[in-house]
Amino acid sequence: MAAGALILLLLAQAPDFEPLYRQALEQREKALGKDAEKTRESARDLGLYLAARGEYARAAAYWEPAMQLAGSLADATVLHNWAVAIAEDEPARAETMYRKVLALRKAGLAPMDGELAATRLNLAELMLARGDAGAGPLATAALVAFDRKLGPVNERSGAACGVVGAVLAMKGDVEGAERMFRRSLAIAEKTHGPGSARTASALENLADLLMQTGRESAARPLLARAERIRTGTR
């Protein structure tokens, strides 16, 4: 059984196996040295076990072997959730983790799998935040998968539309960007409600594009509506 699958099985059974993982690591460090392959495997197992329990701060000490030696889809799930947890505070490390997860999931899942699409979208969002247009193909692939798996109106497709729209705007494709931003707004209104924070963000994205392309009069009502949502006024 793969290490990641074993970890998830142990978690489902509830007992605390951390002492066993630590004992195995300590024994291998003492007998083989810290850099031995078996020792690093034990460090990986402990790191993934802690991360699977949501103890990401403690798991961070074993991040490097967990990243390098992760090899199963179960490992990928743990790393994906770990990346989600740290993305806001450590975007560079989260991006590295998503790339590892993407490689594992591409190798083990169908091209239209929802988990693979989720990793693509999360990675695309981090890349977009630092202005990397390479986010576009990832978000587009995620959008195709979400549309096929979940239908054309779902919150994940809406998020993917926002990323694709932003990349198109970066490239100067105003028409394509506007189409994506309008679709993102329509989905946000239907899935989260007209007064949601997601809808406010979609309004702001569309308004920003309109402002940048000389359509201030069309942008102002959108910005005013977004402001009312943000402030809770009507």
C-alpha positions as a Markdown table, in Angstrom:
| # | Residue | x | y | z |
|---|---|---|---|---|
| 1 | Met | 0.0 | 0.0 | 0.0 |
| 2 | Ala | 1.3 | 3.5 | -0.9 |
| 3 | Ala | 2.4 | 5.7 | 2.0 |
| 4 | Gly | -0.3 | 8.3 | 1.3 |
| 5 | Ala | -3.1 | 5.7 | 1.1 |
| 6 | Leu | -1.9 | 4.2 | 4.4 |
| 7 | Ile | -1.9 | 7.6 | 6.1 |
| 8 | Leu | -5.5 | 8.3 | 5.0 |
| 9 | Leu | -6.5 | 4.8 | 6.2 |
| 10 | Leu | -4.9 | 5.4 | 9.6 |
| 11 | Leu | -6.6 | 8.8 | 10.0 |
| 12 | Ala | -10.0 | 7.2 | 9.3 |
| 13 | Gln | -9.4 | 4.8 | 12.2 |
| 14 | Ala | -8.8 | 7.8 | 14.6 |
| 15 | Pro | -5.9 | 6.6 | 16.8 |
| 16 | Asp | -2.9 | 8.9 | 17.1 |
| 17 | Phe | 0.0 | 7.2 | 15.2 |
| 18 | Glu | 2.3 | 10.1 | 15.4 |
| 19 | Pro | 4.5 | 8.4 | 18.1 |
| 20 | Leu | 5.0 | 5.5 | 15.8 |
| 21 | Tyr | 6.0 | 7.7 | 12.9 |
| 22 | Arg | 8.4 | 9.6 | 15.1 |
| 23 | Gln | 9.9 | 6.4 | 16.5 |
| 24 | Ala | 10.5 | 5.1 | 13.0 |
| 25 | Leu | 12.2 | 8.3 | 12.0 |
| 26 | Glu | 14.4 | 8.5 | 15.0 |
| 27 | Gln | 15.5 | 4.8 | 14.6 |
| 28 | Arg | 16.4 | 5.3 | 11.0 |
| 29 | Glu | 18.2 | 8.6 | 11.7 |
| 30 | Lys | 20.3 | 6.8 | 14.4 |
| 31 | Ala | 21.0 | 3.7 | 12.3 |
| 32 | Leu | 21.3 | 5.1 | 8.8 |
| 33 | Gly | 21.8 | 8.8 | 9.1 |
| 34 | Lys | 19.6 | 11.8 | 8.3 |
| 35 | Asp | 20.2 | 11.7 | 4.5 |
| 36 | Ala | 19.6 | 8.0 | 4.0 |
| 37 | Glu | 16.7 | 7.3 | 1.6 |
| 38 | Lys | 14.8 | 5.2 | 4.2 |
| 39 | Thr | 15.2 | 8.0 | 6.7 |
| 40 | Arg | 13.9 | 10.6 | 4.3 |
| 41 | Glu | 10.9 | 8.3 | 3.6 |
| 42 | Ser | 10.1 | 8.2 | 7.3 |
| 43 | Ala | 10.4 | 12.0 | 7.4 |
| 44 | Arg | 8.0 | 12.2 | 4.4 |
| 45 | Asp | 5.5 | 9.9 | 6.1 |
| 46 | Leu | 5.5 | 11.9 | 9.3 |
| 47 | Gly | 5.1 | 15.2 | 7.4 |
| 48 | Leu | 2.2 | 13.9 | 5.4 |
| 49 | Tyr | 0.6 | 12.4 | 8.4 |
| 50 | Leu | 0.7 | 15.7 | 10.3 |
| 51 | Ala | -0.5 | 17.6 | 7.3 |
| 52 | Ala | -3.4 | 15.2 | 6.8 |
| 53 | Arg | -4.5 | 16.0 | 10.3 |
| 54 | Gly | -4.3 | 19.7 | 9.5 |
| 55 | Glu | -1.2 | 20.4 | 11.6 |
| 56 | Tyr | 0.5 | 22.3 | 8.8 |
| 57 | Ala | 2.8 | 24.3 | 11.1 |
| 58 | Arg | 4.3 | 21.1 | 12.6 |
| 59 | Ala | 4.4 | 19.4 | 9.2 |
| 60 | Ala | 6.5 | 22.2 | 7.8 |
| 61 | Ala | 9.6 | 20.7 | 9.3 |
| 62 | Tyr | 9.2 | 17.8 | 6.9 |
| 63 | Trp | 8.0 | 19.7 | 3.9 |
| 64 | Glu | 11.0 | 19.0 | 1.7 |
| 65 | Pro | 11.0 | 15.2 | 1.9 |
| 66 | Ala | 7.2 | 15.2 | 1.8 |
| 67 | Met | 7.4 | 17.2 | -1.5 |
| 68 | Gln | 10.2 | 15.3 | -3.1 |
| 69 | Leu | 9.1 | 11.8 | -2.2 |
| 70 | Ala | 5.3 | 12.1 | -2.5 |
| 71 | Gly | 4.3 | 9.6 | -5.2 |
| 72 | Ser | 0.6 | 8.6 | -4.9 |
| 73 | Leu | -2.7 | 10.2 | -5.5 |
| 74 | Ala | -3.4 | 10.0 | -1.7 |
| 75 | Asp | -0.2 | 12.0 | -1.2 |
| 76 | Ala | -1.4 | 14.5 | -3.8 |
| 77 | Thr | -4.6 | 15.0 | -1.9 |
| 78 | Val | -2.7 | 15.8 | 1.3 |
| 79 | Leu | -0.3 | 18.2 | -0.5 |
| 80 | His | -3.2 | 19.9 | -2.3 |
| 81 | Asn | -5.0 | 20.6 | 1.0 |
| 82 | Trp | -1.7 | 21.7 | 2.6 |
| 83 | Ala | -1.2 | 24.2 | -0.3 |
| 84 | Val | -4.7 | 25.5 | 0.1 |
| 85 | Ala | -4.0 | 26.2 | 3.8 |
| 86 | Ile | -0.8 | 28.2 | 3.2 |
| 87 | Ala | -1.6 | 29.9 | -0.1 |
| 88 | Glu | -2.4 | 33.2 | 1.4 |
| 89 | Asp | 0.6 | 33.5 | 3.6 |
| 90 | Glu | 3.1 | 31.5 | 1.6 |
| 91 | Pro | 2.1 | 31.8 | -2.1 |
| 92 | Ala | 5.5 | 30.8 | -3.5 |
| 93 | Arg | 5.6 | 27.6 | -1.5 |
| 94 | Ala | 2.0 | 26.8 | -2.2 |
| 95 | Glu | 2.7 | 27.2 | -6.0 |
| 96 | Thr | 5.5 | 24.7 | -5.7 |
| 97 | Met | 3.2 | 22.3 | -4.0 |
| 98 | Tyr | 0.5 | 22.7 | -6.6 |
| 99 | Arg | 3.0 | 22.0 | -9.3 |
| 100 | Lys | 3.9 | 18.7 | -7.6 |
| 101 | Val | 0.3 | 17.8 | -7.1 |
| 102 | Leu | -0.5 | 18.7 | -10.7 |
| 103 | Ala | 2.2 | 16.3 | -11.9 |
| 104 | Leu | 0.9 | 13.5 | -9.7 |
| 105 | Arg | -2.7 | 14.0 | -10.7 |
| 106 | Lys | -2.0 | 14.3 | -14.4 |
| 107 | Ala | -0.2 | 11.0 | -14.2 |
| 108 | Gly | -3.0 | 9.2 | -12.2 |
| 109 | Leu | -6.3 | 10.9 | -13.1 |
| 110 | Ala | -8.4 | 11.3 | -16.3 |
| 111 | Pro | -7.9 | 14.5 | -18.1 |
| 112 | Met | -11.4 | 15.9 | -17.2 |
| 113 | Asp | -11.2 | 14.8 | -13.5 |
| 114 | Gly | -12.5 | 17.4 | -11.1 |
| 115 | Glu | -9.6 | 17.1 | -8.6 |
| 116 | Leu | -7.1 | 17.7 | -11.4 |
| 117 | Ala | -9.1 | 20.7 | -12.6 |
| 118 | Ala | -9.2 | 22.1 | -9.1 |
| 119 | Thr | -5.4 | 21.9 | -8.9 |
| 120 | Arg | -5.1 | 23.6 | -12.2 |
| 121 | Leu | -7.3 | 26.5 | -11.2 |
| 122 | Asn | -5.6 | 27.0 | -7.8 |
| 123 | Leu | -2.2 | 27.1 | -9.5 |
| 124 | Ala | -3.5 | 29.4 | -12.1 |
| 125 | Glu | -4.8 | 31.8 | -9.5 |
| 126 | Leu | -1.4 | 32.0 | -7.8 |
| 127 | Met | 0.3 | 32.5 | -11.1 |
| 128 | Leu | -2.1 | 35.3 | -12.1 |
| 129 | Ala | -1.4 | 37.0 | -8.8 |
| 130 | Arg | 2.2 | 37.5 | -9.8 |
| 131 | Gly | 1.3 | 38.4 | -13.4 |
| 132 | Asp | 2.2 | 35.2 | -15.1 |
| 133 | Ala | 0.1 | 34.8 | -18.3 |
| 134 | Gly | 0.9 | 31.0 | -18.1 |
| 135 | Ala | -2.1 | 30.9 | -15.9 |
| 136 | Gly | -4.4 | 31.1 | -18.9 |
| 137 | Pro | -4.0 | 27.6 | -20.3 |
| 138 | Leu | -4.4 | 26.1 | -16.8 |
| 139 | Ala | -7.5 | 28.0 | -16.1 |
| 140 | Thr | -8.9 | 27.3 | -19.5 |
| 141 | Ala | -8.4 | 23.5 | -19.1 |
| 142 | Ala | -10.0 | 23.8 | -15.6 |
| 143 | Leu | -13.0 | 25.6 | -17.1 |
| 144 | Val | -13.5 | 23.0 | -19.8 |
| 145 | Ala | -13.4 | 20.2 | -17.1 |
| 146 | Phe | -15.8 | 22.0 | -14.7 |
| 147 | Asp | -18.3 | 22.8 | -17.5 |
| 148 | Arg | -18.3 | 19.2 | -18.5 |
| 149 | Lys | -18.5 | 17.7 | -15.0 |
| 150 | Leu | -20.6 | 20.2 | -13.2 |
| 151 | Gly | -22.6 | 22.0 | -16.0 |
| 152 | Pro | -22.1 | 25.6 | -17.3 |
| 153 | Val | -23.4 | 27.3 | -14.2 |
| 154 | Asn | -21.2 | 26.4 | -11.2 |
| 155 | Glu | -19.0 | 28.4 | -8.9 |
| 156 | Arg | -15.8 | 26.7 | -10.0 |
| 157 | Ser | -16.5 | 27.6 | -13.6 |
| 158 | Gly | -17.2 | 31.1 | -12.5 |
| 159 | Ala | -13.8 | 31.4 | -10.8 |
| 160 | Ala | -12.1 | 29.9 | -13.8 |
| 161 | Cys | -13.8 | 32.5 | -16.0 |
| 162 | Gly | -12.4 | 35.2 | -13.8 |
| 163 | Val | -8.8 | 34.0 | -14.2 |
| 164 | Val | -9.2 | 33.4 | -18.0 |
| 165 | Gly | -10.7 | 36.9 | -18.3 |
| 166 | Ala | -7.8 | 38.5 | -16.4 |
| 167 | Val | -5.2 | 36.7 | -18.6 |
| 168 | Leu | -7.0 | 37.8 | -21.8 |
| 169 | Ala | -7.1 | 41.4 | -20.5 |
| 170 | Met | -3.3 | 41.2 | -19.9 |
| 171 | Lys | -2.8 | 40.1 | -23.5 |
| 172 | Gly | -5.0 | 42.9 | -24.8 |
| 173 | Asp | -7.9 | 40.7 | -25.9 |
| 174 | Val | -10.6 | 43.1 | -24.6 |
| 175 | Glu | -13.5 | 41.3 | -26.3 |
| 176 | Gly | -12.5 | 37.9 | -24.9 |
| 177 | Ala | -11.9 | 39.3 | -21.4 |
| 178 | Glu | -15.2 | 41.0 | -21.3 |
| 179 | Arg | -17.0 | 37.9 | -22.4 |
| 180 | Met | -15.3 | 35.9 | -19.6 |
| 181 | Phe | -15.9 | 38.6 | -16.9 |
| 182 | Arg | -19.6 | 38.8 | -17.8 |
| 183 | Arg | -20.0 | 35.1 | -17.6 |
| 184 | Ser | -18.1 | 35.1 | -14.3 |
| 185 | Leu | -20.5 | 37.8 | -13.0 |
| 186 | Ala | -23.6 | 35.9 | -14.2 |
| 187 | Ile | -22.4 | 32.7 | -12.5 |
| 188 | Ala | -21.6 | 34.5 | -9.2 |
| 189 | Glu | -25.0 | 36.0 | -9.1 |
| 190 | Lys | -26.7 | 32.6 | -9.6 |
| 191 | Thr | -24.5 | 30.5 | -7.4 |
| 192 | His | -23.7 | 33.0 | -4.6 |
| 193 | Gly | -26.4 | 35.5 | -4.8 |
| 194 | Pro | -26.6 | 39.1 | -6.1 |
| 195 | Gly | -25.4 | 40.5 | -2.8 |
| 196 | Ser | -22.4 | 38.2 | -2.2 |
| 197 | Ala | -18.7 | 39.1 | -1.9 |
| 198 | Arg | -18.1 | 36.9 | -5.0 |
| 199 | Thr | -20.5 | 39.0 | -7.0 |
| 200 | Ala | -18.9 | 42.2 | -5.8 |
| 201 | Ser | -15.5 | 40.9 | -7.0 |
| 202 | Ala | -16.9 | 40.0 | -10.4 |
| 203 | Leu | -18.5 | 43.4 | -10.7 |
| 204 | Glu | -15.2 | 45.0 | -9.9 |
| 205 | Asn | -13.3 | 42.9 | -12.4 |
| 206 | Leu | -15.7 | 43.8 | -15.2 |
| 207 | Ala | -15.8 | 47.5 | -14.2 |
| 208 | Asp | -12.0 | 47.7 | -14.1 |
| 209 | Leu | -11.9 | 46.4 | -17.7 |
| 210 | Leu | -14.5 | 48.9 | -18.8 |
| 211 | Met | -12.6 | 51.7 | -17.1 |
| 212 | Gln | -9.4 | 50.8 | -18.8 |
| 213 | Thr | -11.0 | 50.7 | -22.2 |
| 214 | Gly | -12.6 | 54.1 | -21.9 |
| 215 | Arg | -16.1 | 53.1 | -20.9 |
| 216 | Glu | -16.3 | 54.9 | -17.6 |
| 217 | Ser | -20.1 | 55.6 | -17.8 |
| 218 | Ala | -20.7 | 51.8 | -18.1 |
| 219 | Ala | -18.3 | 51.0 | -15.3 |
| 220 | Arg | -19.6 | 53.5 | -12.7 |
| 221 | Pro | -22.9 | 51.7 | -12.0 |
| 222 | Leu | -21.0 | 48.4 | -11.6 |
| 223 | Leu | -18.6 | 49.9 | -9.1 |
| 224 | Ala | -21.4 | 51.6 | -7.2 |
| 225 | Arg | -23.2 | 48.3 | -6.9 |
| 226 | Ala | -20.0 | 46.6 | -5.7 |
| 227 | Glu | -19.5 | 49.3 | -3.1 |
| 228 | Arg | -23.1 | 48.8 | -1.8 |
| 229 | Ile | -22.4 | 45.1 | -1.5 |
| 230 | Arg | -19.1 | 45.7 | 0.3 |
| 231 | Thr | -20.6 | 48.2 | 2.7 |
| 232 | Gly | -23.9 | 46.4 | 3.3 |
| 233 | Thr | -25.9 | 49.4 | 2.0 |
| 234 | Arg | -28.7 | 49.5 | -0.6 |
